[in-house]
Amino acid sequence: MNKKHLPKSMQAAVALRYGGPEVVEIREVPLPEPRPGMVLVKVEAGAVNSGDARARGLQVAQPMKTLMRLVLGVKRLRKPILGTVYAGTVAALGEGTTAFKPGDRVFGATPGMSFGGHAEYVAVPQDSALAPVPEGANMGDIVSLAFGGATALFFLEKAGAAPGKKALIYGASGAVGTMATQIAKNLGMEVAAVAGEKNRALVTSLGADNFQAYDKPGFKLRDASYDLVLDAVGKLPRKLAQSALKPGGRYATVGGTAVSKETAAHMQQLAEWFREGTLKPVIQQRYAFSDIRKAHELVDSGHKVGSAVILMGE
């Protein structure tokens, strides 16, 4: 790795204890060094998502909260730089890295629970969920696809998405839901979407074949109507989801114990749909890096529409 042109330190948003958005602060930290087979990316855009909020505030019920502490850190986060997605330019390569070269525009997701995306640089394995940015794409736009898109694609595949099947997307206006609605249509499915009434126009514009508002009087899921139910916000009771399934239908939720496993193939597919114009970014707000706490506040509100994007150069 040629380090002559790189700084020794960088700005990063860190959470040094568990808690609300107020625990996040920007500090100077050492630059990560890409080990053999890794890529160092100069981050231009990131996003704050529900995974960041859950880790930062341990926003899960017991016994999951105890399990999360064992994984992330008993008293505080072992890896205090949050951020699971990023878009930027390859700055340097670890020894033996051949899949990319300095100057390549890339986007992706950090592997497992490694986080690290809320910083000026992030080091990731070259064989992780990493792919070229489509030519001409805005970094803020493309990073908004990475979390919701890869998560939605993983769970839709897990639940047996296939052409001609009927899918119900619950929570269709969030980061995962807006992507799941579009992806299910791209996979040839008939899509019923559930979200708040105020988001009806948005969700139907994304291709939903029909829409139900969970906040309207008399709301009820149709019994035994769907081949697949995806709870994109982790708030749909399992019993209700299962009652909406046809015999043999499958249910998936982002709120369970299953963790999405993003791959380079997922990112490449998202990029291809983006190029084709069949997967569109949905972004509620773009924040300067210095305002990252505000993005955390938006996520904690529980009413985020699409993504909360962070622009590092602003």
ZIBEL-V613444 format. One record per residue. RES is the residue in three letters. SS is DSSP state (~ for helix, > for strand, _ for the rest). PSI is psi in degrees with one decimal (NA if undefined). Layout:
res = [RES	RES]
ss = [SS	SS]
psi = [PSI	PSI]
//
This chain:
res = [MET	ASN	LYS	LYS	HIS	LEU	PRO	LYS	SER	MET	GLN	ALA	ALA	VAL	ALA	LEU	ARG	TYR	GLY	GLY	PRO	GLU	VAL	VAL	GLU	ILE	ARG	GLU	VAL	PRO	LEU	PRO	GLU	PRO	ARG	PRO	GLY	MET	VAL	LEU	VAL	LYS	VAL	GLU	ALA	GLY	ALA	VAL	ASN	SER	GLY	ASP	ALA	ARG	ALA	ARG	GLY	LEU	GLN	VAL	ALA	GLN	PRO	MET	LYS	THR	LEU	MET	ARG	LEU	VAL	LEU	GLY	VAL	LYS	ARG	LEU	ARG	LYS	PRO	ILE	LEU	GLY	THR	VAL	TYR	ALA	GLY	THR	VAL	ALA	ALA	LEU	GLY	GLU	GLY	THR	THR	ALA	PHE	LYS	PRO	GLY	ASP	ARG	VAL	PHE	GLY	ALA	THR	PRO	GLY	MET	SER	PHE	GLY	GLY	HIS	ALA	GLU	TYR	VAL	ALA	VAL	PRO	GLN	ASP	SER	ALA	LEU	ALA	PRO	VAL	PRO	GLU	GLY	ALA	ASN	MET	GLY	ASP	ILE	VAL	SER	LEU	ALA	PHE	GLY	GLY	ALA	THR	ALA	LEU	PHE	PHE	LEU	GLU	LYS	ALA	GLY	ALA	ALA	PRO	GLY	LYS	LYS	ALA	LEU	ILE	TYR	GLY	ALA	SER	GLY	ALA	VAL	GLY	THR	MET	ALA	THR	GLN	ILE	ALA	LYS	ASN	LEU	GLY	MET	GLU	VAL	ALA	ALA	VAL	ALA	GLY	GLU	LYS	ASN	ARG	ALA	LEU	VAL	THR	SER	LEU	GLY	ALA	ASP	ASN	PHE	GLN	ALA	TYR	ASP	LYS	PRO	GLY	PHE	LYS	LEU	ARG	ASP	ALA	SER	TYR	ASP	LEU	VAL	LEU	ASP	ALA	VAL	GLY	LYS	LEU	PRO	ARG	LYS	LEU	ALA	GLN	SER	ALA	LEU	LYS	PRO	GLY	GLY	ARG	TYR	ALA	THR	VAL	GLY	GLY	THR	ALA	VAL	SER	LYS	GLU	THR	ALA	ALA	HIS	MET	GLN	GLN	LEU	ALA	GLU	TRP	PHE	ARG	GLU	GLY	THR	LEU	LYS	PRO	VAL	ILE	GLN	GLN	ARG	TYR	ALA	PHE	SER	ASP	ILE	ARG	LYS	ALA	HIS	GLU	LEU	VAL	ASP	SER	GLY	HIS	LYS	VAL	GLY	SER	ALA	VAL	ILE	LEU	MET	GLY	GLU]
ss = [_	_	_	_	_	_	_	_	>	>	>	>	>	>	>	_	_	_	_	_	~	~	~	>	>	>	>	>	>	>	_	_	_	_	_	_	_	>	>	>	>	>	>	>	>	>	>	>	_	~	~	~	~	~	~	~	~	_	_	_	_	_	_	~	~	~	~	~	~	~	~	~	_	_	_	_	_	_	_	_	>	_	_	_	>	>	>	>	>	>	>	>	>	_	_	_	_	_	_	_	_	_	_	_	>	>	>	>	>	_	_	_	_	_	_	_	_	_	>	_	>	>	>	>	>	_	_	_	>	>	>	>	_	_	_	_	_	_	~	~	~	~	~	~	~	~	~	~	~	~	~	~	~	~	~	~	~	~	_	_	_	_	_	_	_	>	>	>	>	>	_	_	_	>	~	~	~	~	~	~	~	~	~	~	~	~	_	_	_	>	>	>	>	>	>	_	~	~	~	~	~	~	~	~	~	_	_	_	_	>	>	>	>	_	_	_	_	_	_	_	_	_	_	_	_	>	>	>	>	>	>	_	_	_	_	_	_	~	~	~	~	~	~	_	>	>	>	>	>	>	>	>	>	_	_	_	_	_	_	_	_	_	_	~	~	~	~	~	~	~	~	~	~	~	~	~	_	_	_	_	_	_	>	>	>	>	>	>	~	~	~	~	~	~	~	~	~	~	~	~	~	_	_	_	_	>	>	>	>	>	>	_	_	_]
psi = [130.7	108.1	3.4	-36.3	3.4	146.5	164.5	-19.5	172.4	165.8	136.9	148.5	119.3	148.8	102.4	-4.9	164.0	146.1	-161.0	-172.1	-25.3	-16.7	-10.1	127.6	153.1	127.4	161.8	126.4	162.6	147.4	134.2	144.6	122.6	121.8	174.8	134.6	10.0	162.7	132.0	120.8	128.7	112.3	130.8	-27.1	146.6	-166.1	149.5	124.5	-179.0	-31.3	-39.3	-43.7	-40.6	-42.5	-44.2	-40.8	8.7	50.0	63.2	159.7	162.2	147.2	2.3	-32.5	-43.2	-42.1	-40.4	-39.8	-39.1	-35.9	-45.5	-25.4	130.9	-49.8	-28.3	166.3	126.8	-32.4	90.0	-11.3	106.7	-170.1	113.2	-13.2	156.7	159.0	137.3	-154.7	135.9	122.3	-33.2	163.5	143.4	164.6	134.1	3.2	124.6	-11.7	-23.1	168.6	156.4	136.8	-16.2	137.1	123.3	161.2	159.7	-164.7	140.9	142.4	142.8	-133.6	34.1	-23.0	-149.3	-3.4	-16.9	62.6	168.1	-23.4	148.7	140.7	127.2	152.6	144.0	-21.9	17.9	-169.7	78.0	132.6	159.0	143.3	133.3	141.8	130.2	-4.3	142.3	134.5	-38.5	-38.1	-48.7	-33.9	-25.3	-18.7	-24.9	-50.2	-61.9	-40.8	-48.8	-39.1	-46.9	-44.1	-41.3	-50.2	-33.3	-43.9	-42.8	-34.1	7.1	33.1	136.6	152.9	139.3	-14.8	158.6	126.8	140.4	124.2	111.9	125.8	48.9	2.0	-4.3	-173.4	-44.5	-42.3	-41.7	-35.2	-41.7	-39.3	-47.0	-41.2	-41.7	-38.7	-41.2	-27.6	4.5	22.9	156.0	127.6	124.3	132.2	142.1	127.9	-177.5	151.3	-35.7	-17.7	12.8	-50.8	-42.6	-51.9	-39.8	-31.2	-19.7	-1.8	1.3	134.8	-31.7	161.3	139.7	137.4	120.0	-19.3	14.5	146.0	138.7	10.1	133.5	135.7	145.0	131.0	140.4	47.4	-14.5	145.6	-22.7	132.0	122.1	115.8	102.9	-0.6	-4.1	29.5	-1.3	119.6	136.7	-40.6	-41.0	-40.7	-44.5	-31.8	-22.8	-11.1	144.6	162.8	128.3	-1.9	165.3	144.3	138.1	146.3	142.8	-9.1	5.0	-159.2	-16.3	135.7	131.7	142.1	93.3	145.0	166.6	-35.4	-38.5	-47.3	-40.0	-38.9	-41.4	-42.7	-38.6	-45.6	-37.1	-44.9	-38.2	-14.3	13.0	3.5	110.4	140.6	142.7	111.1	120.4	-41.2	142.7	126.0	145.2	150.9	-37.1	-17.1	24.2	-28.4	-37.1	-35.3	-41.0	-39.0	-40.5	-44.7	-43.1	-22.3	-23.3	7.3	26.2	135.9	116.1	-138.0	156.1	103.4	142.3	127.5	115.3	-30.2	8.7	NA]
//
